[in-house]
Amino acid sequence: MPFPFEFSGFARKATRLAGLCLSLLSVPAAHAAPLDEAIRESVAAGELPGLHAALIDLGDTRLAEVYFSGKDEIWGVPVGEKEFGPDTLHDLRSVTKSVVGLLYGIALEEGKVPDPESPLYAAFPEYPDLASDPERKPIQIAHALSMQMGLEWNEDLPYSDPRNSEIAMENAADRYRFALDRPVVEAPGGRWIYSGGAVALVARLIEKGTGMALDDYAREKLFAPLGITRYEWVKGADGVPSAASGLRLPLPDLARVGHMVAGLGLYEGQRVVPEAWLARSMRPRAEVATDFRYGYLWYLTGPADSPVAVAVGNGGQRLTVQPKAGLVVASFAGRYNDPESWRTSLRILLDFAVPEARRRLSK
């Protein structure tokens, strides 16, 4: 099974931990010291390599918010040593994909994009040779949202490797034709094949339907309602925002996205994303690994009726949301193209966030 590079170690080696979480009551309490101090001590001891920042919220209570310094990149370009803080923009890498999924739900509610069960290729009539291919006609938009298109795609290589399919797409003369023209390897709706190309197609439908660039639509419909004013969306050589991995946010603003998801689409009393879309997105569509599934551009774990939503990105970027408990955990790290990068963000979740949340909820 192909795995994205940023997820491969987690999926292959730690899936049994990925019951992750959140059986909050099954994890023993720990860390009598304040969490900020405990995390700093762990960083000083070399136990959280590459950690740039971490934030843990339980409902309206901030349990931890810590920042460090370290080497960083902007979409693969080294920028040297940086001191991180609450206003520092940081790559989300593939956490970006989950944000694109939220935007599709907003556009769907506005009637500006097709229903996910609509044929994907019919929405791209500018490629008539592909749209008329009988092998491709059964592929739905839903299959792009759940990464079950059945098309060849390989992101199981470092993103510094031009053979990586996302990088090849970025280097292509037409990113959308590249994504749509991949060989059909199986029927849609079956095996999960991680694909930044699928997300590029979803984003293109948003742009076509709204008449706005992806980053402009995000600013108006998602960022402004959440009070997010500082962001960047890295663009490819063609000037198109990278829907698969280009978004950059400060850590507290990524947490705002998490709080809105935990609030089932509401943020400070304002409806931002339709609740029905979040329910649709959090419905398991594909098996990624044991106890780990995929919805519409979100990883899912835990019971199907109360899923934990997870977004992960290359280098150790992570957002974990458990709506039922109101737990939001966000972290940034600089372990880009390191197959063990998942360990740092997972430790923030399992060694610090979950035990403290359990302790407070059991009072």
VEXBA-206138 format. One record per residue (C-alpha): x, y, z; residue in one letter; chain; residue number from 1. Coordinates in pm, 1 decimal, padded with zeros to 6 digits. Layout:
BEGIN
SITE        px        py        pz  rest  kette   nr
SITE         X         Y         Z     a      A  NUM
...
***
This chain:
BEGIN
SITE        px        py        pz  rest  kette   nr
SITE   00000.0   00000.0   00000.0     m      A    1
SITE   00146.9   00338.6  -00096.2     p      A    2
SITE   00180.8   00579.1   00197.0     f      A    3
SITE   00263.5   00948.0   00189.6     p      A    4
SITE   00619.7   01006.8   00297.8     f      A    5
SITE   00515.9   01212.8   00599.3     e      A    6
SITE   00279.9   00938.7   00716.4     f      A    7
SITE   00465.3   00621.8   00630.8     s      A    8
SITE   00643.0   00565.5   00960.6     g      A    9
SITE   00333.9   00642.7   01162.5     f      A   10
SITE   00111.3   00414.5   00961.5     a      A   11
SITE   00352.4   00124.8   00936.6     r      A   12
SITE   00514.0   00127.5   01277.1     k      A   13
SITE   00274.6   00296.4   01515.6     a      A   14
SITE  -00075.4   00215.8   01415.9     t      A   15
SITE  -00146.9   00041.6   01741.6     r      A   16
SITE  -00065.5   00369.1   01915.8     l      A   17
SITE  -00296.7   00532.8   01674.8     a      A   18
SITE  -00591.0   00417.7   01866.9     g      A   19
SITE  -00425.3   00726.1   01968.6     l      A   20
SITE  -00587.1   00873.7   02174.9     c      A   21
SITE  -00849.9   00899.6   02292.6     l      A   22
SITE  -00972.1   00663.7   02502.4     s      A   23
SITE  -00887.4   00940.1   02742.9     l      A   24
SITE  -00979.7   00724.9   03039.6     l      A   25
SITE  -00745.9   00445.1   02939.6     s      A   26
SITE  -00426.6   00650.9   02965.9     v      A   27
SITE  -00267.8   00686.7   03310.6     p      A   28
SITE  -00227.1   01035.9   03450.3     a      A   29
SITE   00122.2   01184.9   03442.6     a      A   30
SITE   00318.5   01508.9   03465.6     h      A   31
SITE   00231.0   01680.4   03789.3     a      A   32
SITE   00441.7   01976.7   03670.0     a      A   33
SITE   00278.2   02233.3   03441.7     p      A   34
SITE   00273.8   02104.4   03088.4     l      A   35
SITE   00481.4   02391.5   02947.6     d      A   36
SITE   00761.6   02307.0   03187.7     e      A   37
SITE   00730.3   01934.2   03126.4     a      A   38
SITE   00752.8   01978.1   02749.0     i      A   39
SITE   01053.9   02209.7   02782.1     r      A   40
SITE   01227.9   01955.9   03003.7     e      A   41
SITE   01160.4   01684.6   02747.4     s      A   42
SITE   01301.2   01900.8   02467.1     v      A   43
SITE   01611.4   01977.0   02675.7     a      A   44
SITE   01658.3   01603.4   02732.6     a      A   45
SITE   01650.3   01538.8   02357.6     g      A   46
SITE   01325.1   01346.2   02376.6     e      A   47
SITE   01133.1   01564.0   02127.1     l      A   48
SITE   01382.0   01618.1   01843.1     p      A   49
SITE   01296.6   01889.7   01594.6     g      A   50
SITE   01002.7   02030.6   01790.2     l      A   51
SITE   00933.5   02391.6   01694.7     h      A   52
SITE   00611.4   02456.1   01884.7     a      A   53
SITE   00320.7   02282.3   02057.8     a      A   54
SITE  -00021.2   02393.7   02176.5     l      A   55
SITE  -00272.3   02192.0   02376.4     i      A   56
SITE  -00627.8   02308.2   02452.3     d      A   57
SITE  -00905.4   02132.1   02639.1     l      A   58
SITE  -01223.6   02321.0   02568.9     g      A   59
SITE  -01158.4   02685.1   02657.1     d      A   60
SITE  -00857.5   02599.3   02874.1     t      A   61
SITE  -00508.4   02629.1   02733.4     r      A   62
SITE  -00305.8   02349.5   02888.8     l      A   63
SITE   00021.3   02426.8   02711.9     a      A   64
SITE   00172.5   02662.6   02458.4     e      A   65
SITE   00547.5   02643.6   02401.9     v      A   66
SITE   00789.4   02764.7   02136.1     y      A   67
SITE   01149.1   02677.4   02057.3     f      A   68
SITE   01414.2   02752.5   01797.2     s      A   69
SITE   01540.0   02531.0   01520.0     g      A   70
SITE   01621.6   02492.9   01154.3     k      A   71
SITE   01327.2   02545.5   00924.0     d      A   72
SITE   01217.5   02541.9   00562.7     e      A   73
SITE   00959.6   02715.2   00349.0     i      A   74
SITE   00815.5   02451.3   00117.7     w      A   75
SITE   01144.0   02268.7   00089.8     g      A   76
SITE   01373.6   02571.4   00077.4     v      A   77
SITE   01598.3   02594.0   00387.4     p      A   78
SITE   01571.0   02923.9   00575.5     v      A   79
SITE   01821.0   02849.2   00852.1     g      A   80
SITE   01776.1   02877.0   01226.4     e      A   81
SITE   01457.2   03046.4   01341.4     k      A   82
SITE   01313.0   03148.6   01676.8     e      A   83
SITE   00948.3   03047.7   01682.7     f      A   84
SITE   00665.7   03230.3   01856.2     g      A   85
SITE   00287.2   03270.5   01844.5     p      A   86
SITE   00304.8   03498.4   01538.0     d      A   87
SITE   00554.9   03292.6   01337.3     t      A   88
SITE   00427.9   03152.5   01010.0     l      A   89
SITE   00511.2   02785.1   00966.4     h      A   90
SITE   00458.2   02530.9   00690.5     d      A   91
SITE   00157.4   02308.1   00748.3     l      A   92
SITE   00261.9   02084.4   00460.5     r      A   93
SITE  -00009.1   01819.6   00416.8     s      A   94
SITE  -00224.9   01954.8   00698.2     v      A   95
SITE  -00316.6   02193.5   00414.1     t      A   96
SITE  -00522.2   01914.9   00257.7     k      A   97
SITE  -00768.5   01908.6   00545.6     s      A   98
SITE  -00816.5   02284.9   00515.1     v      A   99
SITE  -00901.3   02238.7   00146.6     v      A  100
SITE  -01160.3   01982.1   00250.7     g      A  101
SITE  -01324.1   02240.5   00477.7     l      A  102
SITE  -01331.7   02490.4   00191.3     l      A  103
SITE  -01505.4   02241.0  -00034.9     y      A  104
SITE  -01779.2   02199.8   00224.0     g      A  105
SITE  -01830.2   02576.0   00245.3     i      A  106
SITE  -01846.8   02606.7  -00133.7     a      A  107
SITE  -02087.8   02311.9  -00152.3     l      A  108
SITE  -02323.6   02481.8   00093.2     e      A  109
SITE  -02313.6   02790.4  -00129.2     e      A  110
SITE  -02406.1   02579.0  -00431.8     g      A  111
SITE  -02081.0   02663.0  -00609.1     k      A  112
SITE  -01928.3   02316.6  -00645.4     v      A  113
SITE  -02078.0   01983.0  -00750.0     p      A  114
SITE  -02197.5   01728.2  -00497.3     d      A  115
SITE  -01922.0   01476.7  -00417.8     p      A  116
SITE  -02119.3   01198.4  -00581.8     e      A  117
SITE  -02096.7   01377.8  -00917.4     s      A  118
SITE  -01861.0   01245.0  -01187.1     p      A  119
SITE  -01516.1   01397.4  -01150.0     l      A  120
SITE  -01414.8   01410.9  -01515.3     y      A  121
SITE  -01744.3   01569.6  -01622.1     a      A  122
SITE  -01637.4   01868.2  -01410.8     a      A  123
SITE  -01327.3   01903.3  -01632.1     f      A  124
SITE  -01472.0   01926.9  -01985.1     p      A  125
SITE  -01160.1   02118.2  -02090.9     e      A  126
SITE  -00993.6   01775.9  -02115.8     y      A  127
SITE  -01237.7   01600.6  -02353.9     p      A  128
SITE  -01003.2   01312.8  -02428.8     d      A  129
SITE  -00992.1   01222.6  -02059.9     l      A  130
SITE  -01358.9   01299.4  -01990.4     a      A  131
SITE  -01462.3   01056.5  -02265.9     s      A  132
SITE  -01240.6   00771.9  -02140.7     d      A  133
SITE  -01480.4   00495.0  -02025.5     p      A  134
SITE  -01231.5   00376.6  -01761.4     e      A  135
SITE  -01240.8   00719.4  -01596.2     r      A  136
SITE  -01613.1   00793.4  -01613.1     k      A  137
SITE  -01699.9   00604.5  -01288.9     p      A  138
SITE  -01459.3   00819.4  -01083.9     i      A  139
SITE  -01650.0   01061.4  -00862.0     q      A  140
SITE  -01542.8   01377.5  -00682.1     i      A  141
SITE  -01594.7   01176.2  -00363.1     a      A  142
SITE  -01314.6   00946.3  -00473.4     h      A  143
SITE  -01079.4   01244.7  -00495.0     a      A  144
SITE  -01188.3   01365.2  -00150.6     l      A  145
SITE  -01124.4   01019.9  -00004.1     s      A  146
SITE  -00818.6   00940.6  -00219.0     m      A  147
SITE  -00979.7   00637.1  -00379.4     q      A  148
SITE  -00967.9   00742.2  -00744.9     m      A  149
SITE  -00784.3   00427.3  -00849.7     g      A  150
SITE  -00519.2   00625.9  -01036.4     l      A  151
SITE  -00145.8   00566.4  -01013.8     e      A  152
SITE   00025.1   00803.3  -00768.4     w      A  153
SITE   00338.8   00769.9  -00558.3     n      A  154
SITE   00428.1   01003.4  -00271.8     e      A  155
SITE   00618.5   00736.5  -00085.4     d      A  156
SITE   00941.3   00914.7  -00177.2     l      A  157
SITE   01096.9   01222.4  -00016.3     p      A  158
SITE   00958.0   01547.7  -00151.6     y      A  159
SITE   01312.2   01637.5  -00255.3     s      A  160
SITE   01291.2   01357.0  -00514.2     d      A  161
SITE   01154.2   01465.1  -00856.8     p      A  162
SITE   01001.3   01119.0  -00896.2     r      A  163
SITE   00762.4   01196.8  -00612.2     n      A  164
SITE   00425.0   01240.3  -00784.4     s      A  165
SITE   00341.6   01569.0  -00609.9     e      A  166
SITE   00674.0   01717.9  -00718.5     i      A  167
SITE   00623.5   01585.8  -01070.4     a      A  168
SITE   00280.2   01751.6  -01074.4     m      A  169
SITE   00432.6   02080.3  -00960.9     e      A  170
SITE   00688.5   02053.4  -01241.5     n      A  171
SITE   00428.4   01968.3  -01507.1     a      A  172
SITE   00312.3   02220.9  -01765.7     a      A  173
SITE  -00050.9   02160.2  -01657.9     d      A  174
SITE  -00095.9   02029.2  -01304.5     r      A  175
SITE  -00459.0   01931.5  -01358.1     y      A  176
SITE  -00399.0   01731.2  -01673.8     r      A  177
SITE  -00108.7   01562.8  -01497.9     f      A  178
SITE  -00333.0   01459.6  -01207.0     a      A  179
SITE  -00624.2   01350.7  -01427.4     l      A  180
SITE  -00408.4   01166.1  -01679.9     d      A  181
SITE  -00243.5   00918.6  -01441.1     r      A  182
SITE  -00288.1   00555.5  -01544.9     p      A  183
SITE  -00593.5   00378.7  -01407.3     v      A  184
SITE  -00468.4   00097.9  -01184.3     v      A  185
SITE  -00795.6  -00020.9  -01034.5     e      A  186
SITE  -01164.6   00060.6  -01000.6     a      A  187
SITE  -01249.4   00371.8  -00797.5     p      A  188
SITE  -01376.6   00344.4  -00442.5     g      A  189
SITE  -01141.0   00069.4  -00338.4     g      A  190
SITE  -00783.9   00096.2  -00217.5     r      A  191
SITE  -00665.8   00419.7  -00055.6     w      A  192
SITE  -00386.0   00576.9  -00262.3     i      A  193
SITE  -00250.8   00893.6  -00105.7     y      A  194
SITE  -00256.0   01169.6  -00367.1     s      A  195
SITE  -00174.2   01538.2  -00362.6     g      A  196
SITE  -00308.8   01536.9  -00716.1     g      A  197
SITE  -00655.0   01449.2  -00587.0     a      A  198
SITE  -00645.1   01757.2  -00363.7     v      A  199
SITE  -00528.7   01977.8  -00651.2     a      A  200
SITE  -00838.7   01868.5  -00843.0     l      A  201
SITE  -01068.0   01938.7  -00547.3     v      A  202
SITE  -00913.0   02283.7  -00513.5     a      A  203
SITE  -00957.6   02350.8  -00885.1     r      A  204
SITE  -01328.8   02276.8  -00853.7     l      A  205
SITE  -01348.3   02533.3  -00573.2     i      A  206
SITE  -01174.1   02792.2  -00789.0     e      A  207
SITE  -01390.0   02718.1  -01092.7     k      A  208
SITE  -01712.2   02731.2  -00894.0     g      A  209
SITE  -01638.8   03040.5  -00689.4     t      A  210
SITE  -01445.3   03235.1  -00951.6     g      A  211
SITE  -01180.8   03303.7  -00686.0     m      A  212
SITE  -00826.4   03185.7  -00628.3     a      A  213
SITE  -00808.0   02924.7  -00354.4     l      A  214
SITE  -00621.7   03149.4  -00110.4     d      A  215
SITE  -00863.0   03438.9  -00168.2     d      A  216
SITE  -01163.6   03215.8  -00106.5     y      A  217
SITE  -00998.7   03078.0   00207.1     a      A  218
SITE  -00934.2   03428.7   00336.6     r      A  219
SITE  -01296.0   03536.2   00289.2     e      A  220
SITE  -01481.4   03222.8   00394.4     k      A  221
SITE  -01255.6   03054.6   00650.5     l      A  222
SITE  -00972.5   03270.6   00777.2     f      A  223
SITE  -01167.2   03593.9   00834.0     a      A  224
SITE  -01447.0   03423.3   01032.3     p      A  225
SITE  -01180.8   03254.5   01248.8     l      A  226
SITE  -00994.6   03579.6   01307.3     g      A  227
SITE  -00690.7   03459.5   01110.4     i      A  228
SITE  -00510.9   03756.7   00958.5     t      A  229
SITE  -00156.5   03622.7   00907.9     r      A  230
SITE  -00108.2   03348.3   00652.1     y      A  231
SITE   00074.7   03259.1   00334.4     e      A  232
SITE  -00020.8   03007.7   00069.9     w      A  233
SITE   00286.0   02907.5  -00129.7     v      A  234
SITE   00230.3   02901.6  -00503.9     k      A  235
SITE   00388.1   02681.6  -00766.6     g      A  236
SITE   00576.0   02804.1  -01071.6     a      A  237
SITE   00240.4   02842.3  -01249.4     d      A  238
SITE   00116.5   03083.9  -00983.1     g      A  239
SITE  -00135.8   02834.2  -00844.8     v      A  240
SITE  -00155.8   02791.3  -00464.9     p      A  241
SITE  -00039.9   02442.7  -00368.9     s      A  242
SITE  -00355.7   02277.8  -00238.5     a      A  243
SITE  -00161.6   01973.0  -00124.9     a      A  244
SITE   00095.8   02136.4   00098.8     s      A  245
SITE   00140.8   02511.9   00059.1     g      A  246
SITE  -00043.1   02674.5   00350.6     l      A  247
SITE   00152.8   02852.6   00626.5     r      A  248
SITE  -00007.1   02963.4   00953.1     l      A  249
SITE   00098.1   03057.7   01305.8     p      A  250
SITE   00034.7   02777.5   01554.0     l      A  251
SITE  -00249.8   02947.8   01748.1     p      A  252
SITE  -00433.0   03001.0   01420.7     d      A  253
SITE  -00403.2   02634.0   01330.2     l      A  254
SITE  -00555.2   02567.6   01672.5     a      A  255
SITE  -00845.0   02798.1   01579.1     r      A  256
SITE  -00917.3   02569.9   01285.4     v      A  257
SITE  -00913.9   02279.0   01529.5     g      A  258
SITE  -01153.6   02452.3   01767.2     h      A  259
SITE  -01395.2   02519.7   01484.2     m      A  260
SITE  -01386.0   02151.1   01390.6     v      A  261
SITE  -01433.6   02056.3   01757.9     a      A  262
SITE  -01732.2   02292.9   01760.6     g      A  263
SITE  -01884.6   02103.2   01468.1     l      A  264
SITE  -01839.2   02400.5   01237.7     g      A  265
SITE  -01913.9   02679.3   01485.5     l      A  266
SITE  -01653.6   02926.5   01607.6     y      A  267
SITE  -01744.7   03174.5   01880.1     e      A  268
SITE  -02109.5   03126.5   01793.6     g      A  269
SITE  -02065.8   03184.6   01420.9     q      A  270
SITE  -02130.6   02914.0   01164.8     r      A  271
SITE  -01816.6   02873.5   00954.1     v      A  272
SITE  -01842.1   02521.5   00807.0     v      A  273
SITE  -02170.9   02333.0   00767.6     p      A  274
SITE  -02214.0   02073.4   01041.7     e      A  275
SITE  -02349.9   01829.1   00785.4     a      A  276
SITE  -02029.4   01861.1   00583.6     w      A  277
SITE  -01811.4   01787.0   00885.0     l      A  278
SITE  -02022.4   01481.5   00960.9     a      A  279
SITE  -01981.5   01373.8   00600.1     r      A  280
SITE  -01607.3   01439.1   00611.6     s      A  281
SITE  -01562.0   01241.5   00933.6     m      A  282
SITE  -01738.3   00933.6   00798.7     r      A  283
SITE  -01478.7   00661.8   00731.8     p      A  284
SITE  -01441.3   00595.2   00360.5     r      A  285
SITE  -01114.8   00402.2   00332.1     a      A  286
SITE  -00888.9   00189.6   00546.9     e      A  287
SITE  -00541.8   00336.0   00576.9     v      A  288
SITE  -00407.4   00086.5   00829.6     a      A  289
SITE  -00532.7  -00103.1   01131.8     t      A  290
SITE  -00748.0   00129.9   01344.4     d      A  291
SITE  -00677.2   00419.8   01108.4     f      A  292
SITE  -00918.0   00533.1   00839.6     r      A  293
SITE  -00970.8   00819.0   00597.5     y      A  294
SITE  -01274.4   01039.3   00543.0     g      A  295
SITE  -01284.8   01344.6   00320.2     y      A  296
SITE  -00925.9   01474.3   00351.4     l      A  297
SITE  -00902.2   01384.8   00723.1     w      A  298
SITE  -00745.9   01084.6   00892.2     y      A  299
SITE  -00979.8   00926.8   01144.2     l      A  300
SITE  -00931.7   00703.7   01444.3     t      A  301
SITE  -01139.2   00603.0   01744.7     g      A  302
SITE  -01502.0   00484.6   01733.2     p      A  303
SITE  -01698.1   00563.1   01417.6     a      A  304
SITE  -01968.8   00747.1   01613.2     d      A  305
SITE  -01712.8   00970.4   01789.2     s      A  306
SITE  -01408.6   00990.4   01565.4     p      A  307
SITE  -01082.6   01167.7   01635.0     v      A  308
SITE  -00983.5   01382.8   01337.1     a      A  309
SITE  -00614.2   01399.8   01251.3     v      A  310
SITE  -00420.8   01601.4   00992.7     a      A  311
SITE  -00048.7   01535.5   00946.9     v      A  312
SITE   00225.1   01693.6   00739.1     g      A  313
SITE   00584.6   01627.9   00637.3     n      A  314
SITE   00835.1   01717.0   00907.1     g      A  315
SITE   00610.6   01655.4   01205.9     g      A  316
SITE   00321.4   01897.7   01151.8     q      A  317
SITE   00003.8   01779.1   01318.2     r      A  318
SITE  -00346.3   01880.4   01419.4     l      A  319
SITE  -00553.1   01640.8   01630.2     t      A  320
SITE  -00914.0   01715.2   01726.1     v      A  321
SITE  -01141.5   01513.7   01950.9     q      A  322
SITE  -01474.3   01698.5   01936.5     p      A  323
SITE  -01639.5   01497.6   02214.1     k      A  324
SITE  -01375.6   01596.8   02469.0     a      A  325
SITE  -01300.4   01937.1   02316.6     g      A  326
SITE  -00933.5   01839.6   02288.5     l      A  327
SITE  -00728.5   02029.3   02029.2     v      A  328
SITE  -00357.3   01953.2   01992.1     v      A  329
SITE  -00138.6   02130.4   01736.0     a      A  330
SITE   00234.6   02101.3   01685.6     s      A  331
SITE   00505.8   02207.3   01442.2     f      A  332
SITE   00843.5   02043.9   01386.9     a      A  333
SITE   01135.0   02068.8   01147.8     g      A  334
SITE   01210.1   01705.0   01072.5     r      A  335
SITE   01135.2   01743.3   00700.5     y      A  336
SITE   01178.7   01429.5   00491.2     n      A  337
SITE   01264.4   01232.6   00804.0     d      A  338
SITE   01064.0   00906.1   00805.0     p      A  339
SITE   01068.8   00912.1   01186.5     e      A  340
SITE   00928.1   01266.3   01214.0     s      A  341
SITE   00589.2   01135.7   01330.7     w      A  342
SITE   00739.9   01035.4   01663.2     r      A  343
SITE   00781.3   01392.5   01790.0     t      A  344
SITE   00424.1   01504.7   01725.4     s      A  345
SITE   00279.8   01176.1   01847.2     l      A  346
SITE   00467.0   01210.4   02177.5     r      A  347
SITE   00319.5   01556.6   02228.5     i      A  348
SITE  -00021.8   01398.8   02194.5     l      A  349
SITE   00022.3   01076.7   02389.3     l      A  350
SITE   00277.7   01173.7   02654.0     d      A  351
SITE   00147.6   01520.7   02738.4     f      A  352
SITE  -00194.5   01611.6   02596.6     a      A  353
SITE  -00391.1   01295.6   02663.7     v      A  354
SITE  -00267.3   01231.5   03021.2     p      A  355
SITE  -00336.7   01590.9   03127.8     e      A  356
SITE  -00677.3   01590.6   02959.5     a      A  357
SITE  -00758.4   01264.0   03133.1     r      A  358
SITE  -00649.8   01404.0   03468.3     r      A  359
SITE  -00869.8   01710.8   03433.3     r      A  360
SITE  -01172.2   01527.1   03299.8     l      A  361
SITE  -01157.5   01271.9   03581.8     s      A  362
SITE  -01174.5   01537.3   03855.9     k      A  363
***
